[in-house]
Amino acid sequence: MAASVEEVSLSVVREYLSRKGLRRTIACMDEEHPRTEASINNRSHLRQILNMEGLYRKNKALNSPLKTLLEIIVKHHIEGLKNDEITCSKSDPQQSARTISWIANSSAVSPTVMNDTQTEDSTTAINLRSDIGEVCPSQPLYASLLPETDRPSSQNQTYDTEDKKGQPLMASLQDNDSLIRREPEKKTSTTESTQRSRINRIRRGMMAGPIASTSQESNKKRQNQRLEVSQPQLIKKEENRHAGDEVLVPGVHQKSSESGLTEITSVDCVGVHREFCISQERVQRENCFEKVQQDILKTTKVKSLPRPNLTDLDASQMVLDDIDDDNDLRELSQVSFQRTVAEQPCCAGRPLDQHTATELKAVLLGSSLHCFSVEWRNQGFTFLETHDLRYGIVQKKGGPCGVLASIQAFVLKKLLFENIESSNTGFQRLRPSNTTRRKCLVLAAAEILWRAGEGKQATVAINSGQNQFTPTGHYKSRGVLEKITCFAVDNIKDLQLLLEQHIDQFETGVLGCILFTISAVLSRSIDKVRDDMDVPTTTLIGAHGYCTQELVNLLLCGRAVSNVFDNDMELDSGNSNMTLLKGVKGHCDVGLLSLFEHYNICEVGAYLKTPCYPIWVVCSESHFSVLFGLQRELLTNQDKGLEFDLYYYDGLANQQEEIRLTVSVGKSALSCQHVDTDLIPPLEHCIRTRWKDAFVNWNDTEPIL
């Protein structure tokens, strides 16, 4: 089936945005134009459909080849336009001379007479335009955008090919100007000279008739309104000037009674033709882009409107914009009102004060003099664009891997087991659209924060862009906590709506990971986070910016407990003193597997080892990643003789392809007899803490050691 023009066009734009790295723009585009089965995701296939293999090979042979198909197409058409312009400028000069000669012979009225007889002038001008249009080639569009003094000389070739039997036109006009300048009483300034050239352009526009004026009125209302106000005065000055010239130089027009009139008339006719050709091409092109320009104009106007709250207005941030007429003003008012209502938060925000910021720094970093590392400040929840890993969140550098792995696990839960709107099943859901994965991110973040607030309330931290307090005393500022505004909600629907309105700050913003971590702590409350820990002075971010187990447990279980075993445990510390060790209180939706259990350093309880969904955060070698399956049945079936697939994702490993592991329970003893234990990947050790005697097949993927 042939691809539609719309799908091919969308694919060309997506290819351009993808090659340029404009992920946020792609996300907005996929939200407004979701991908379909007819979408073209293969660049080679797209080139074949566009029949541009030759152009692609020609571009590839260049020293600095273009990267996108759209640029190659645009360059091809620009070069074609230049070739057409050269061909047009090299047209037969004899034909241009014959055209002007015909115009001069057919003209019998002077510009003064044309001003007095408007009806005959309109008819004559229209006939001249129709005849000239058949002979003269059209002018390039960009020439009309230049000032007359800066336009290419090729446009003035018709003036240079005047009949050689008579006196050249430009010389005649220069003689007239020199005679006028000789009179001492008529010395003019530079300003008056500019006004005269402007008046001449106005007269040519008036003689061009209703066609040119219609094209101007449809797209340049403001310029026409200014011309309408100034035209009568300018025309009156022009007539007075000509009257004065005739008194001062009475013999000028008499000496060239016939040839002079013919030359002036031919100038006006050629001017008519030039204005008509330019306006005709402008109408054709501007009509093609009229709708796009209107949409851009409306978008610009809406974005420039300030918020209704006058107390929050900042004069340095205000943008003035012009409004053409009352209709645009009424339409703009309706749009701005709808946007204002839609963007109103479902709750009132409160700025973060220095006391709360100090407490947050203490529980997160250990001291108010410590600051977030650059790895944390530059990390958001940005998704991969690799086709097989579109569900994956990218980790730029080490440090916040515990937060990223936790949110990744809940995104997979929403995507694989709770994505009701998608008709895909199982493996197909791992190729989500931008809209789907963004929605799953919103729902995953909302679930984590709502669980941290014990299902009663939640707090969302948003970057306001401006300082909410001025730090004083023992407090080191880095411009992060000082700009936060907190929104508290007591309904999960309001929480989802609030996150959806500000999801850009979490997904594409550089502070997304910090904002989400602060939101989780505030949702739980700082005091309860300290009470959850075995040692209240423990921090959620440890040495080298790594996430501690308390922070991971806060995101997975809703409590910042220090251990991974089930329930609490009392430890006799001697002298009849009992130390309470706090563990996980109940089954979790997402589980955890730890390499420390393989080394008998800790024991992961059944609440985390057997979660409600086959998704586990893996703690291995001081790093957190994700292991997941597509069937919930592997959690309920008997382990003996069970064989299933697990998928592994590590956002920090620059992963370019999916890693599928086939786990066969009960075959490890036979398969690992001659294998060096030092060469067994740590991930396999983690898997065997959940399924003992399991054999792991990496399916031709290089094992991660």
C-alpha positions in Angstrom: 0.0 0.0 0.0 1.4 3.4 -1.0 2.3 5.7 1.9 0.1 8.8 2.3 1.6 12.3 1.9 0.8 13.2 5.5 2.6 10.2 7.0 5.6 10.7 4.7 5.7 14.4 5.7 5.4 13.6 9.4 8.2 11.0 9.1 10.5 13.6 7.4 9.9 16.0 10.2 10.5 13.3 12.9 13.7 12.3 11.1 14.9 15.9 11.2 14.0 16.4 14.9 15.6 13.1 15.8 18.9 13.8 14.0 19.0 17.2 15.6 18.4 15.8 19.1 15.2 17.8 19.7 13.6 15.3 22.0 11.2 17.7 23.6 9.9 18.9 20.3 9.4 15.2 19.2 7.5 14.6 22.3 5.1 17.5 21.6 4.7 16.4 18.0 3.9 12.8 19.0 1.4 14.0 21.4 -0.4 16.0 18.8 0.2 13.6 16.0 0.6 10.1 17.5 2.4 7.5 15.5 0.4 4.9 13.7 1.1 1.6 12.0 1.6 3.5 8.7 4.4 5.7 10.3 7.8 5.2 8.6 10.5 4.6 11.2 13.3 3.4 8.8 15.4 6.1 7.3 16.4 4.0 4.3 12.7 3.2 3.6 11.8 6.9 3.8 14.5 7.7 1.2 13.1 5.1 -1.2 9.6 6.5 -0.9 10.8 10.0 -1.6 12.9 8.8 -4.6 15.9 10.7 -3.3 18.6 7.9 -3.4 20.5 9.9 -6.0 20.4 13.1 -3.9 21.4 11.2 -0.8 24.5 9.7 -2.5 25.4 13.1 -3.9 25.1 14.6 -0.5 27.1 11.8 1.1 30.0 12.5 -1.3 30.4 16.1 0.0 33.1 17.1 2.4 30.5 18.3 4.9 27.3 16.3 4.1 24.0 17.4 5.5 22.6 15.1 8.3 18.9 15.2 7.6 16.7 14.4 4.6 14.8 17.6 5.1 18.0 19.6 4.7 18.9 17.7 1.6 15.5 18.4 0.0 15.6 22.1 0.9 19.1 22.5 -0.5 18.1 20.8 -3.7 15.2 23.2 -4.2 17.2 26.2 -3.3 19.8 25.3 -5.9 17.0 24.7 -8.4 15.6 28.2 -7.6 19.0 29.7 -8.2 19.3 28.0 -11.5 15.9 29.2 -12.6 16.9 32.8 -11.6 20.0 32.6 -13.7 18.0 31.3 -16.6 15.5 34.1 -16.2 18.3 36.8 -16.0 19.9 35.4 -19.2 16.7 35.8 -21.3 16.9 37.4 -24.8 17.5 41.1 -24.4 16.0 41.8 -27.8 12.7 40.4 -26.5 12.9 42.9 -23.5 13.6 45.8 -25.9 10.7 44.8 -28.1 8.4 44.7 -25.1 9.3 48.2 -23.9 9.1 49.6 -27.4 5.6 48.1 -27.7 4.6 49.6 -24.3 6.0 53.0 -25.4 4.1 53.0 -28.7 0.9 51.9 -27.1 0.9 54.5 -24.4 -0.7 57.9 -25.2 -1.4 59.4 -21.9 0.9 61.0 -19.3 0.9 60.3 -15.6 -0.8 63.7 -15.0 -3.6 62.8 -17.3 -4.0 59.4 -15.6 -4.5 61.0 -12.3 -7.3 63.1 -13.7 -9.0 60.3 -15.6 -9.1 57.4 -13.0 -11.6 55.2 -14.9 -9.6 55.1 -18.1 -6.4 54.7 -16.1 -7.8 51.5 -14.4 -8.8 50.0 -17.7 -5.6 50.8 -19.5 -3.5 49.6 -16.5 -5.3 46.3 -16.4 -4.9 45.7 -20.1 -1.2 46.6 -19.9 -0.7 44.2 -17.0 -2.4 41.3 -18.8 -0.3 41.9 -22.0 2.9 42.4 -20.2 2.3 39.2 -18.1 2.4 37.1 -21.2 5.8 38.5 -22.4 7.9 39.4 -19.4 9.2 36.8 -17.1 8.2 37.0 -13.4 10.6 38.3 -10.8 12.0 36.2 -7.9 10.0 36.5 -4.7 12.9 37.7 -2.6 13.5 40.7 -4.8 10.3 42.3 -3.5 11.6 42.1 0.0 14.7 44.3 -0.7 14.7 48.1 -0.8 14.6 49.4 -4.3 18.2 50.7 -4.0 19.4 47.2 -3.0 17.6 45.1 -5.5 19.7 43.1 -8.1 20.6 44.9 -11.3 18.8 42.2 -13.3 15.6 43.8 -12.4 16.6 47.0 -14.1 17.6 45.5 -17.4 14.4 46.7 -19.0 15.5 50.3 -18.4 18.9 49.7 -19.9 17.6 48.3 -23.2 15.8 51.4 -24.3 15.6 52.1 -28.1 18.9 53.5 -29.2 17.3 55.8 -31.8 16.1 58.2 -29.1 17.7 59.7 -26.1 18.2 57.1 -23.2 15.5 57.3 -20.6 17.7 57.6 -17.5 19.8 60.3 -19.1 16.6 62.3 -19.8 15.4 62.0 -16.2 18.8 63.0 -14.9 18.8 66.1 -17.1 15.4 67.1 -15.7 16.7 66.6 -12.1 19.8 68.6 -12.8 17.7 71.5 -14.2 15.5 71.5 -11.1 18.6 71.4 -8.8 20.1 74.5 -10.5 17.3 76.7 -9.2 18.5 78.1 -5.8 15.0 78.4 -4.4 14.3 74.6 -4.8 17.3 73.0 -2.8 15.9 69.9 -1.1 17.2 68.0 2.0 17.8 64.3 2.2 14.5 63.8 4.0 12.5 65.4 1.2 14.4 63.3 -1.4 13.4 60.2 0.6 9.8 61.3 0.7 9.8 61.8 -3.1 11.0 58.2 -3.8 8.3 57.0 -1.4 5.7 59.1 -3.2 6.7 57.6 -6.5 6.3 54.1 -5.0 2.8 55.0 -3.7 1.8 56.3 -7.2 3.0 53.1 -8.8 1.0 51.1 -6.3 -2.1 53.3 -7.0 -1.7 52.8 -10.8 -1.3 49.1 -10.3 -5.0 48.9 -9.7 -7.0 46.7 -7.3 -5.1 43.5 -7.8 -1.9 44.6 -6.1 -3.8 46.5 -3.3 -5.8 43.4 -2.6 -2.8 41.3 -2.0 -1.4 44.0 0.3 -4.7 44.4 2.3 -5.1 40.6 2.9 -1.7 40.3 4.6 -0.5 43.7 5.7 -3.4 45.6 7.2 -1.3 47.8 9.4 0.9 49.1 6.5 -2.2 49.8 4.4 -3.8 51.7 7.3 -0.8 53.9 7.6 -0.7 54.5 3.8 -4.4 55.4 3.8 -3.8 58.1 6.4 -0.8 59.6 4.7 -1.7 59.2 1.0 -3.9 62.3 0.5 -1.3 64.6 2.1 1.6 63.0 0.1 -0.3 63.2 -3.2 -1.1 66.8 -2.5 2.6 67.6 -1.9 3.5 65.7 -5.0 1.1 67.7 -7.1 2.4 71.0 -5.6 5.9 69.9 -6.3 5.2 69.1 -10.0 3.3 72.4 -10.3 6.3 74.2 -8.9 8.6 72.3 -11.3 6.6 73.3 -14.3 6.8 77.0 -13.3 10.5 76.9 -12.7 11.3 74.9 -15.8 8.7 75.7 -18.4 10.6 74.4 -21.3 11.4 70.9 -20.1 8.3 69.1 -21.3 7.9 71.3 -24.3 11.4 70.3 -25.7 10.4 66.7 -25.6 6.7 66.9 -26.1 6.2 63.4 -27.7 9.3 61.5 -26.8 9.3 62.8 -23.2 5.7 61.7 -22.7 6.4 58.3 -24.2 9.4 57.8 -22.0 7.6 58.7 -18.8 4.6 56.6 -19.7 6.8 53.6 -20.5 8.5 54.0 -17.1 5.2 54.0 -15.3 4.0 51.0 -17.4 7.2 49.0 -16.6 6.7 50.0 -13.0 3.2 48.7 -13.1 4.4 45.4 -14.5 7.1 45.0 -11.9 4.8 45.7 -9.0 2.2 43.4 -10.5 4.6 40.6 -11.0 6.0 40.9 -7.5 2.5 41.2 -5.9 1.2 38.3 -8.0 4.0 35.9 -6.8 3.6 37.2 -3.3 -0.1 36.4 -3.3 0.6 32.9 -4.6 3.1 32.2 -1.9 1.5 34.0 1.0 -1.8 32.3 0.4 0.0 28.9 0.7 1.4 29.8 4.1 -1.5 31.9 5.4 -2.8 29.3 7.8 0.6 28.6 9.2 1.4 32.2 9.7 -2.0 32.8 11.5 -1.3 29.8 13.8 2.2 31.1 14.6 0.8 34.6 15.2 -1.8 33.3 17.6 0.8 31.2 19.5 3.1 34.1 19.8 0.3 36.3 21.1 -0.9 33.8 23.6 2.6 33.2 25.0 3.2 36.9 25.4 0.2 37.5 27.6 1.0 37.9 31.3 -0.9 36.1 34.0 -4.0 37.9 35.5 -2.4 38.3 38.9 -1.0 41.8 38.8 1.1 41.5 41.9 3.2 38.8 40.2 4.0 40.9 37.1 7.6 41.6 36.3 8.2 44.5 34.0 11.4 43.0 32.6 9.5 39.9 31.6 6.6 41.6 29.9 6.4 41.3 26.1 4.4 43.9 24.0 2.7 42.6 20.9 0.5 44.2 18.2 -3.1 43.3 17.6 -4.4 44.0 14.1 -8.1 44.4 14.7 -10.9 43.9 17.2 -11.6 40.4 15.9 -8.1 39.3 16.8 -8.5 41.0 20.2 -11.7 39.2 21.0 -10.3 35.8 19.8 -7.1 36.4 21.8 -9.1 37.2 24.9 -11.0 33.9 24.6 -7.8 31.9 24.1 -6.0 33.6 27.0 -8.9 33.1 29.3 -9.1 29.4 28.5 -5.3 29.0 29.0 -5.5 30.8 32.4 -8.3 28.5 33.6 -6.6 25.4 32.3 -3.2 26.3 33.9 -4.7 27.1 37.3 -3.2 24.6 39.8 -5.6 22.4 41.7 -4.1 23.7 44.9 -2.3 26.7 46.2 1.5 26.6 46.3 3.7 27.8 49.1 7.4 28.8 48.7 10.0 26.7 50.4 11.4 28.6 53.4 15.0 28.5 54.6 14.1 26.4 57.7 12.6 23.6 55.6 15.4 23.9 53.1 17.9 23.5 56.0 16.1 20.4 57.3 15.9 18.9 53.8 19.7 19.4 53.3 20.3 17.7 56.7 18.2 14.6 55.9 19.4 14.3 52.3 23.0 15.5 52.5 23.9 15.6 56.2 24.5 19.3 56.5 23.1 22.7 55.3 26.6 23.5 54.1 26.5 20.6 51.6 25.1 20.9 48.1 23.8 18.5 45.4 26.6 17.3 43.1 26.6 18.2 39.4 25.5 14.6 38.6 22.3 15.2 40.6 21.7 18.7 39.3 21.9 17.6 35.6 19.7 14.5 35.9 16.1 14.3 34.7 13.8 11.4 33.6 14.6 11.6 29.9 13.6 8.5 27.8 15.8 6.8 25.2 14.9 7.1 21.5 16.4 3.7 20.6 13.6 1.7 19.0 14.0 -1.4 21.2 14.5 0.6 24.4 11.9 3.4 24.2 10.7 2.5 27.7 14.2 3.2 29.2 15.2 6.3 31.2 18.7 7.6 30.5 21.2 8.0 33.4 23.9 10.6 32.5 26.4 9.9 35.2 26.7 7.9 38.4 25.0 8.9 41.6 21.2 9.1 41.4 20.8 5.5 40.0 18.6 4.4 43.0 16.0 7.1 42.1 16.1 6.4 38.4 15.9 2.6 38.8 12.9 3.0 41.2 10.9 5.3 38.9 11.9 3.1 35.9 10.4 0.1 37.7 7.1 1.8 38.3 7.0 3.1 34.7 7.4 -0.5 33.5 4.6 -1.6 35.9 2.2 1.0 34.3 3.4 0.2 30.8 3.2 -3.6 31.0 0.4 -4.3 33.4 -1.8 -1.2 33.8 -1.8 0.5 30.4 -5.4 -0.1 29.7 -5.6 2.3 26.8 -3.1 0.3 24.7 -4.3 -2.6 22.6 -0.8 -4.1 22.5 0.1 -6.9 24.8 3.3 -8.1 26.4 6.4 -7.5 24.3 4.7 -5.0 22.0 4.2 -2.6 25.0 7.9 -2.1 25.2 7.7 0.1 22.2 5.5 2.9 23.5 4.8 6.2 21.9 6.0 9.4 23.4 2.5 10.2 24.7 2.1 6.7 26.3 5.5 6.7 28.1 5.0 10.2 29.3 1.6 9.3 30.8 3.2 6.3 32.4 5.8 8.5 33.9 3.1 10.7 35.4 1.2 7.8 36.8 4.4 6.2 38.2 5.5 9.3 40.0 2.0 9.9 41.4 1.9 6.3 42.8 5.3 6.7 44.5 4.5 10.0 46.1 1.0 8.9 47.1 2.4 5.8 48.8 5.0 7.9 50.6 2.1 10.1 51.9 0.4 7.0 53.3 -2.4 7.3 50.8 -3.7 10.5 52.4 -1.7 13.4 50.9 1.3 14.2 48.8 3.6 17.1 48.1 5.1 18.1 44.7 8.2 20.3 44.6 8.3 22.6 41.5 11.1 24.9 40.3 9.6 28.4 40.3 12.5 30.0 38.4 13.1 32.7 41.0 14.5 32.7 44.6 11.8 32.3 47.3 14.1 33.3 50.1 17.5 34.9 50.7 19.8 32.4 52.5 21.4 33.7 55.7 23.6 32.1 58.4 25.2 28.7 58.0 23.6 27.8 54.7 25.4 27.2 51.4 23.3 28.2 48.4 23.5 26.7 44.9 20.2 28.0 43.5 18.3 24.8 43.8 16.2 24.6 47.0 15.9 28.4 47.1 13.7 28.4 44.0 11.3 25.6 45.0 7.5 26.1 45.4 5.6 23.2 47.1 2.1 22.1 46.2 0.2 19.9 48.7 -2.8 17.7 47.5 -5.1 15.4 49.3 -6.5 13.6 46.3 -4.6 11.3 43.9 -6.5 12.7 40.9 -5.3 16.2 41.8 -1.8 14.8 42.2 -1.8 13.2 38.7 -3.2 16.5 37.2 -0.5 18.5 39.0 2.3 16.3 37.8 0.9 16.3 34.3 0.9 20.1 34.2 4.6 20.2 35.4 5.9 16.9 33.9 8.4 18.9 31.7 10.3 19.8 34.8 10.7 16.2 35.7 11.2 14.6 32.3 13.3 17.1 30.4 14.3 19.5 33.1 17.8 19.3 34.6 16.6 19.2 38.1 14.0 16.5 37.6 15.6 13.9 39.8 16.2 16.4 42.7 12.6 17.7 42.5 11.2 14.2 42.6 13.4 13.1 45.6 12.4 16.3 47.5 8.7 15.6 46.7 9.0 12.1 48.1 10.6 13.3 51.3 8.1 16.1 51.8 5.2 13.7 51.0 6.4 11.4 53.8 7.5 14.4 55.9 11.0 15.0 57.2 10.1 13.9 60.8 8.7 10.5 59.6 11.6 9.9 57.4 13.9 10.2 60.4 11.7 8.0 62.5 11.8 5.3 59.8 15.6 5.0 60.0 17.4 2.9 62.4 19.8 5.8 63.0 18.0 9.2 62.7 21.2 10.9 61.5 21.5 8.7 58.5 21.3 10.5 55.2 19.4 9.6 52.1 22.3 10.4 49.8 25.6 8.9 50.9 29.2 9.2 49.9 30.0 10.0 46.3 26.4 11.0 45.7 25.1 7.4 45.8 21.6 6.6 46.9 21.3 4.8 50.2 19.0 1.9 50.9 16.8 4.2 52.9 16.1 6.4 49.9 15.4 3.3 47.6 13.0 1.9 50.3 11.2 5.2 50.5 10.5 5.1 46.8 9.6 1.4 46.6 7.8 0.9 49.9 6.8 4.3 51.0 9.0 4.2 54.2 12.7 5.1 54.5 13.5 2.0 56.5 17.2 0.9 56.7 16.7 -2.8 56.1 15.3 -5.1 53.4 14.1 -8.0 55.6 10.4 -8.5 56.5 8.9 -6.5 59.4 11.0 -5.3 62.4 13.7 -7.1 64.2 14.9 -6.6 67.8 18.6 -7.1 68.4 20.1 -7.6 71.9 22.9 -5.2 72.2 23.9 -6.3 75.8 23.1 -4.9 79.2 19.4 -5.7 78.6 19.4 -3.1 75.8 17.4 -3.9 72.7 18.0 -2.3 69.4 15.1 -2.1 67.0 15.9 -2.8 63.4 13.1 -1.7 61.0 12.3 -3.6 57.9 9.6 -3.7 55.2 6.1 -3.9 56.6 4.2 -5.6 53.7 4.2 -6.9 50.1 5.4 -4.3 47.6 4.3 -3.9 44.0 8.0 -3.7 42.9 10.7 -5.9 44.5 14.4 -5.8 45.1 17.3 -8.3 44.6 20.7 -7.6 46.1 24.2 -8.9 45.5 24.9 -8.4 49.2 22.6 -11.3 49.9 24.8 -13.5 47.7 27.7 -12.5 50.0 25.6 -13.1 53.1 25.8 -9.5 54.2 22.0 -9.1 54.3 18.9 -11.0 53.7 16.1 -9.7 51.4 12.7 -10.7 52.7 9.8 -12.3 50.8 8.0 -8.9 50.7 10.6 -7.6 48.3 11.8 -10.8 46.8 8.3 -11.9 45.7 6.5 -8.6 44.8 3.1 -8.2 43.3 4.5 -7.7 39.8 7.6 -9.4 38.2 9.7 -6.3 38.4 12.8 -6.0 40.6 15.3 -3.2 41.3 18.7 -4.9 41.3 21.4 -3.7 43.7 24.8 -4.8 42.4 28.3 -3.4 42.7 27.0 -0.1 44.3 24.7 0.4 41.4 20.9 0.1 40.9 19.3 -1.3 37.7 16.1 -3.0 36.7 15.1 -6.7 36.0 11.6 -7.5 34.8 9.4 -10.1 33.2 6.3 -9.9 31.0 4.2 -12.6 32.7 2.9 -12.4 36.2 2.5 -16.2 36.2 6.2 -16.7 37.0 5.5 -15.4 40.5 2.8 -18.0 41.2 4.1 -21.1 39.4 6.3 -23.7 41.0 9.9 -22.8 40.7 11.1 -26.4 39.9 11.3 -26.9 36.2 10.2 -23.4 35.4 11.7 -21.6 32.3 11.0 -18.0 31.5 12.5 -14.8 30.1 13.7 -11.8 32.0 14.7 -8.4 30.6 17.5 -6.3 32.0 17.9 -2.6 31.7 20.7 -0.4 33.0 20.2 3.3 32.2 23.9 4.1 32.9 25.4 1.4 30.6 24.7 3.3 27.4 22.7 0.3 26.4 21.8 0.2 22.7 19.9 -3.1 22.5 17.6 -5.1 24.7 19.1 -7.8 27.0 16.9 -10.9 27.2 17.8 -13.6 29.7 16.3 -17.0 29.6 16.2 -18.5 33.2 15.8 -22.2 33.6 15.3 -23.3 37.2 16.9 -26.5 38.4 19.7 -26.7 35.7 22.4 -24.7 37.3 24.1 -27.6 39.0 24.7 -29.5 35.7 25.6 -26.4 33.6 28.0 -24.7 36.0 30.3 -27.5 37.0 33.2 -26.4 34.7 32.7 -22.6 34.9 35.1 -20.4 36.8 33.1 -18.7 39.6 35.0 -15.4 39.1 33.6 -15.2 35.5 30.0 -15.5 36.6 28.2 -12.2 36.0 27.0 -10.5 39.3 23.5 -10.3 37.8 23.3 -14.1 37.7 24.2 -14.2 41.4 21.4 -11.8 42.1 18.9 -13.9 40.1 19.9 -17.0 42.0 19.1 -15.3 45.3 15.5 -15.5 44.1 15.6 -18.8 42.0 18.2 -21.1 43.4 20.0 -23.5 41.0 18.9 -21.3 38.1 20.7 -21.5 34.8 20.9 -18.1 32.9 21.2 -18.0 29.2 22.2 -14.6 27.8 20.9 -15.4 24.3 24.0 -14.3 22.4 24.3 -11.1 24.4 27.7 -10.3 25.9 27.4 -11.1 29.6 27.9 -8.1 32.0 30.8 -8.8 34.2 
